[in-house]
Amino acid sequence: MIPIASPCFQGNEVEYLLDCVQSGYVSNGGDYVNMLETEAGRVVNTEYVVATMSGTTALFVALKALGIGQGDKVAIPAITYIATANAVTMTGAEPYLIDINLSNLTMNTLCLEEALSEIKIDAIMPVHLLGACPDMYSIIKLGQLFDIPVVADAACALDYETYEADFTVFSLNATKTITAGTGGLLITNKDELYLKARDLAGTCKIGDEYMHYGIGYNLGMSNIHAAIGLAQLEHLDHNLRLKDTLYDLYYDKLVDVDGIYFFNKPETPWLTAIYFATDSDYLDLVQGALAHKGVTSRVLWRPIHLQAPYYELETSSLEVSEMIWRRSLLLPSGVALKPTDIEDICEIIKGAI
Ligand SMILES: Cc1ncc(COP(=O)(O)O)c(C=O)c1O
């Protein structure tokens, strides 16, 4: 059985875990949390990092730290993992869906600009979908023009890059390029935002006594998860290179197959997506053939307005999102895969159509 993405533990995970357990510091707070935050800050060249329980909670904390809540609207792309929309809803605000680019599946900035000109939007949350970088230059410029903050949901895109939004969020769940089991990293270069986010992810404590100046959500990462996360971070470079190789292998083997297309190569490949010609039944054929051989594949995330909790959302036109979703398939791309696995998968795909 080949899963869509599974982790690989080949480094210091067991040693750090043991050390963590023996130290007695197994909840939030502890050396591994501090070390993970420091090391992650170095990787992404960012001043401040808050390690949280998950990517979802990191997005929630970011929005709360920016004062987003009831009555606000946050622009997000129509295709993303549901956690992006849920994090907005958890604050009391409402997602406003923006269509995506056909080329790389990220938020279409022309549609965003149109929406910003027509309705009141209070924050922008672009997504690095499957590791593809949105047009952050234009999005940040639009944020400045309309005087609203930008939170980048880069859940799948932790890389040695510069991230310039007010906040950027990474997920460390088990399908990601590196994992902490479950976890999130919230990064920013802004002192005031960092302090707010840190306190909201904690208990808004003042000093060492039990004094709290506000309500925190207690969403910090545990030292146990941080121990795994730190060991994994030591392999980030290796895992990124492996993911890149896996993507290129898929591309080389499938790009010339009639009826199969690729989006632009993501800056930080995560799960490889292919899409099929409009009127073909290739998606079902390929998915069936893969399943028959024990290979997991997944259709692309269903657009948010086609998910039960969000049927009633006000949206702009979402033609590209609806069209792409029905025709795209995600292929196994985890760091535990070997190049020969990809070759076998490509043969199954070719044999199915
Ligand atoms: C785009 C996106 N946003 C948010 C999340 C949520 O991250 P987590 O599962 O760590 O809560 C994910 C997780 O897959 C994601 O892909």
The ligand as an SDF file (V2000), in Angstrom:
LIG
                    3D

 16 16  0  0  0  0  0  0  0  0999 V2000
   -3.4420   24.8240    3.0260 C   0  0  0  0  0  0  0  0  0  0  0  0
   -3.5520   24.2980    4.4210 C   0  0  0  0  0  0  0  0  0  0  0  0
   -3.9290   25.1230    5.4050 N   0  0  0  0  0  0  0  0  0  0  0  0
   -4.0160   24.7020    6.6780 C   0  0  0  0  0  0  0  0  0  0  0  0
   -3.7460   23.3910    7.0230 C   0  0  0  0  0  0  0  0  0  0  0  0
   -3.9390   22.9820    8.4430 C   0  0  0  0  0  0  0  0  0  0  0  0
   -2.7940   22.4860    9.0370 O   0  0  0  0  0  0  0  0  0  0  0  0
   -2.9220   21.4460   10.2690 P   0  0  0  0  0  0  0  0  0  0  0  0
   -3.3650   20.1500    9.7060 O   0  0  0  0  0  0  0  0  0  0  0  0
   -1.5340   21.4090   10.8290 O   0  0  0  0  0  0  0  0  0  0  0  0
   -3.9080   22.0270   11.2170 O   0  0  0  0  0  0  0  0  0  0  0  0
   -3.3370   22.4990    6.0470 C   0  0  0  0  0  0  0  0  0  0  0  0
   -3.0430   21.1040    6.3670 C   0  0  0  0  0  0  0  0  0  0  0  0
   -2.9700   20.2320    5.5140 O   0  0  0  0  0  0  0  0  0  0  0  0
   -3.2450   22.9520    4.7060 C   0  0  0  0  0  0  0  0  0  0  0  0
   -2.8560   22.1370    3.7210 O   0  0  0  0  0  0  0  0  0  0  0  0
  1  2  1  0
  2  3  1  0
  2 15  2  0
  3  4  2  0
  4  5  1  0
  5  6  1  0
  5 12  2  0
  6  7  1  0
  7  8  1  0
  8  9  2  0
  8 10  1  0
  8 11  1  0
 12 13  1  0
 12 15  1  0
 13 14  2  0
 15 16  1  0
M  END
$$$$
